[in-house]
Amino acid sequence: MKRFNVLLAVPLLLAFGCQAGPDATSAEWSQLRAQRGHFEGGTWNKELDAWQGRKHQVMQRLADRLLEQRPHEEGVRALMGEPDRVVPAGSAEHTDWLRRTEWRGAPGGTLWSYHWRGNHDQLLVAFDGQRVAAVGWLYAWE
């Protein structure tokens, strides 16, 4: 019976967009995300806070992967964890973020935010229904 369940599980995971599961990049993201740099009330840490620092680079790789694989919400959670913010379509903030973000893909529905440098600079993931439709950077440009 266990063999049968495994044979069913793999195609189901792929069908539901869970191919974007955790790996070394995801694990590194989780480790970096847990640290507090300057923008989260800690001290300046070039790996966390600098342009093209380690955290920024890891997030860029994850964004590329999300856009390439276009997983469902559960696949994004498996790869990146829970978002820092969720902004529903139709809200004033959603309209503002759509306008100010440098997008790759065609954003539309709900937006998930993953903080790079606090809420100053964020990676946004836009969904079309349940799948990733676009990724983009919302920068404060300070």
C-alpha positions as CSV (number, residue, x, y, z in Angstrom):
1,M,0.0,0.0,0.0
2,K,2.8,2.4,0.8
3,R,4.3,1.9,-2.7
4,F,1.0,2.9,-4.2
5,N,0.8,6.1,-2.2
6,V,4.3,7.1,-3.3
7,L,3.5,6.5,-6.9
8,L,0.4,8.7,-6.6
9,A,2.2,11.4,-4.6
10,V,4.9,12.4,-7.1
11,P,2.5,13.2,-10.0
12,L,0.1,15.0,-7.7
13,L,2.9,17.2,-6.3
14,L,4.0,18.1,-9.8
15,A,0.4,18.7,-11.0
16,F,-0.2,21.1,-8.1
17,G,2.9,23.1,-8.7
18,C,5.0,21.8,-5.8
19,Q,8.1,21.3,-7.9
20,A,9.4,24.5,-6.3
21,G,10.2,22.7,-3.1
22,P,13.0,23.4,-0.6
23,D,16.6,22.8,-1.6
24,A,20.0,24.4,-0.7
25,T,18.9,27.9,-2.0
26,S,15.6,27.7,0.0
27,A,17.5,26.6,3.1
28,E,20.0,29.5,2.7
29,W,17.1,31.9,2.3
30,S,15.5,30.6,5.5
31,Q,18.8,31.1,7.4
32,L,19.3,34.6,6.0
33,R,15.7,35.6,6.6
34,A,16.0,34.8,10.3
35,Q,18.8,37.3,10.7
36,R,18.2,40.9,11.5
37,G,20.1,43.5,9.6
38,H,20.1,47.3,9.7
39,F,16.6,47.6,8.2
40,E,15.1,45.2,10.8
41,G,16.6,47.1,13.8
42,G,19.9,45.3,13.9
43,T,23.4,46.5,12.9
44,W,24.6,46.9,9.3
45,N,25.5,43.5,7.8
46,K,26.7,43.7,4.2
47,E,25.5,40.1,3.6
48,L,21.9,41.1,4.5
49,D,21.8,44.9,3.8
50,A,24.1,45.6,0.8
51,W,22.9,45.8,-2.8
52,Q,23.9,42.5,-4.3
53,G,24.7,41.2,-0.8
54,R,24.1,37.5,-0.2
55,K,20.4,37.8,0.8
56,H,19.7,39.9,-2.3
57,Q,21.4,37.4,-4.5
58,V,19.6,34.4,-3.0
59,M,16.2,36.2,-3.4
60,Q,17.0,36.9,-7.0
61,R,17.7,33.2,-7.6
62,L,14.4,32.3,-5.9
63,A,12.5,34.9,-8.0
64,D,14.0,33.4,-11.2
65,R,12.9,30.0,-10.1
66,L,9.3,31.1,-9.2
67,L,8.9,32.8,-12.6
68,E,10.3,29.8,-14.4
69,Q,8.2,27.2,-12.6
70,R,5.1,29.2,-11.8
71,P,4.1,27.1,-8.8
72,H,0.9,27.2,-6.8
73,E,0.8,29.0,-3.5
74,E,1.9,25.8,-1.6
75,G,4.9,25.6,-3.9
76,V,5.9,29.2,-3.0
77,R,5.4,28.4,0.7
78,A,7.6,25.3,0.3
79,L,10.3,27.3,-1.3
80,M,10.2,30.6,0.6
81,G,8.0,30.1,3.7
82,E,5.0,32.3,4.6
83,P,5.0,35.8,3.1
84,D,5.8,38.8,5.2
85,R,2.7,40.5,3.8
86,V,-0.3,39.6,1.7
87,V,-2.0,42.4,-0.2
88,P,-5.4,41.5,-1.9
89,A,-6.3,42.6,-5.4
90,G,-8.4,45.8,-5.5
91,S,-7.0,47.5,-2.4
92,A,-5.3,50.9,-2.7
93,E,-2.0,49.4,-1.6
94,H,-2.3,46.8,-4.4
95,T,-2.8,49.5,-7.0
96,D,0.1,51.4,-5.6
97,W,2.4,48.4,-5.5
98,L,1.5,47.4,-9.1
99,R,2.5,50.8,-10.3
100,R,5.8,51.1,-8.3
101,T,7.2,47.6,-8.8
102,E,9.7,46.5,-11.5
103,W,7.8,43.5,-12.8
104,R,8.7,40.4,-14.7
105,G,5.6,38.7,-16.0
106,A,2.0,39.9,-15.9
107,P,0.9,40.8,-12.3
108,G,-2.7,40.8,-11.4
109,G,-4.2,39.1,-8.4
110,T,-3.0,38.8,-4.8
111,L,0.5,40.0,-4.0
112,W,2.8,38.3,-1.6
113,S,5.7,40.3,-0.1
114,Y,9.0,38.9,1.0
115,H,11.2,41.5,2.8
116,W,14.7,41.9,1.7
117,R,15.6,45.0,3.7
118,G,12.6,45.3,6.0
119,N,9.7,46.8,4.2
120,H,12.1,49.2,2.4
121,D,12.8,46.8,-0.4
122,Q,10.7,43.7,-1.1
123,L,10.4,40.9,-3.5
124,L,6.7,40.6,-4.6
125,V,5.1,37.5,-6.0
126,A,1.9,38.0,-7.9
127,F,-0.6,35.3,-8.5
128,D,-3.1,34.6,-11.3
129,G,-5.6,32.6,-9.5
130,Q,-3.4,30.1,-7.6
131,R,-0.3,30.1,-9.7
132,V,2.6,32.6,-9.8
133,A,2.0,35.1,-12.7
134,A,4.8,37.6,-12.0
135,V,7.7,38.5,-9.7
136,G,9.0,42.0,-9.1
137,W,11.0,44.2,-6.9
138,L,9.4,47.0,-4.9
139,Y,12.3,49.3,-4.0
140,A,12.2,52.4,-1.7
141,W,15.0,54.0,-3.7
142,E,16.4,55.8,-0.6
